[in-house]
Amino acid sequence: MSHPTDPMGELIPPARLMLTPGPSSVDPRVYRALATPLVGHLDPWFPTMMTDVQVLLRRTFQTENRVTFPLSASGSGAIEASVLNPLEAGDEAIVCVNGVFSERMAAIAERIWPCSGPGRCPPRRQGQED
């Protein structure tokens, strides 16, 4: 047994090929990227890196759309951006609520553009009659 003041060795798990549904094996390039120093969003290098990410996103989604861009935000930040950016005052929106994230989207829309209240429909099963 080691003494509490002894330094611990570096954690080096064995390389394994994972064939299960998840977690999955990670490419060694990803591990190397995760080991690089963090760069803040105000660093002069950051906009260049984000431009490169935009190019990769366009390639991934097979689009030439210039407004394809990453958001350096949480998933909730992305939901908020997707609700707020395309809508203007007076626009109407329908949010189909069927889970936690769509509930969050409805709450964001309701907070920004209050209305008489969300219309709720009871869930229906496939083949169910009105």
C-alpha positions in Angstrom: 0.0 0.0 0.0 1.4 3.4 -0.9 1.7 6.3 1.5 -0.8 9.2 1.1 2.0 11.6 0.3 3.4 9.4 -2.5 2.6 10.8 -6.0 0.2 8.6 -7.9 1.3 7.4 -11.3 -0.3 8.6 -14.5 -3.6 6.9 -15.4 -2.8 4.8 -18.6 -5.7 2.4 -19.4 -5.1 -0.3 -22.0 -6.1 0.3 -25.6 -9.2 -1.7 -26.3 -11.4 -2.1 -29.4 -15.0 -1.5 -28.1 -17.7 -3.4 -30.0 -20.5 -2.5 -27.7 -23.3 0.0 -28.3 -21.5 2.5 -26.2 -19.2 3.9 -25.1 -17.4 3.5 -28.4 -13.7 3.5 -29.3 -12.2 7.0 -29.8 -9.8 7.8 -32.6 -6.3 8.5 -31.2 -6.4 12.0 -32.9 -9.3 12.8 -30.6 -7.3 11.8 -27.5 -4.4 14.0 -28.7 -6.8 17.0 -29.3 -8.2 16.6 -25.8 -4.7 16.7 -24.4 -3.9 20.1 -26.0 -4.0 23.4 -23.9 -7.4 25.1 -23.6 -7.9 28.3 -25.6 -10.4 30.9 -24.5 -13.0 32.5 -26.8 -11.2 35.8 -26.6 -7.8 34.4 -27.8 -6.8 35.8 -31.2 -6.5 32.2 -32.5 -10.1 31.3 -31.6 -11.8 32.9 -34.7 -9.5 31.1 -37.1 -10.2 27.8 -35.4 -13.9 28.5 -35.5 -13.7 29.2 -39.3 -12.0 25.9 -39.8 -14.8 24.2 -37.7 -17.4 25.9 -40.0 -15.7 24.4 -43.0 -15.8 20.9 -41.4 -19.4 21.3 -40.4 -20.4 22.2 -44.0 -18.5 19.2 -45.2 -20.2 17.0 -42.6 -23.7 18.2 -43.3 -23.0 18.4 -47.1 -24.1 22.1 -47.4 -22.6 25.3 -48.8 -24.8 27.4 -46.5 -22.5 30.1 -45.1 -24.5 30.4 -41.8 -23.6 26.9 -40.8 -21.7 27.5 -37.6 -21.0 26.0 -34.2 -22.3 27.5 -31.0 -19.9 27.6 -28.1 -22.7 27.1 -25.7 -24.6 24.4 -23.8 -27.4 22.4 -25.5 -29.9 24.8 -23.8 -28.0 27.7 -25.4 -28.4 26.1 -28.8 -32.1 25.6 -28.2 -32.4 29.3 -27.2 -30.6 30.4 -30.3 -32.7 28.2 -32.5 -35.9 29.7 -31.1 -34.8 33.4 -30.9 -32.8 33.9 -34.1 -35.4 32.9 -36.8 -38.4 34.6 -35.1 -39.2 38.3 -34.9 -41.8 40.1 -32.8 -45.3 39.2 -34.0 -44.3 35.9 -35.5 -46.1 32.8 -34.4 -44.4 29.5 -33.6 -45.6 26.0 -32.8 -43.5 23.9 -30.5 -44.4 20.2 -30.4 -43.7 19.2 -26.8 -42.8 15.5 -26.4 -39.9 15.5 -23.9 -37.6 17.5 -21.7 -35.8 19.5 -24.4 -38.9 20.4 -26.4 -40.5 21.5 -23.1 -37.5 23.7 -22.6 -37.9 25.1 -26.1 -41.6 25.9 -25.4 -40.6 27.6 -22.1 -38.1 29.8 -23.9 -40.5 30.8 -26.6 -43.2 31.5 -24.1 -40.9 33.7 -22.0 -39.8 35.8 -25.0 -43.2 36.0 -26.7 -45.9 35.5 -24.1 -49.2 34.3 -25.5 -52.5 33.1 -24.0 -50.8 29.8 -23.2 -49.5 26.8 -24.9 -52.0 24.5 -26.5 -51.6 21.0 -25.3 -52.9 18.0 -27.1 -53.1 14.6 -25.4 -50.5 12.2 -26.7 -51.9 9.8 -29.4 -50.7 6.4 -30.4 -50.2 5.4 -34.1 -53.5 4.3 -35.6 -55.6 6.0 -32.8 -58.8 7.6 -34.0 -59.6 11.3 -33.2 
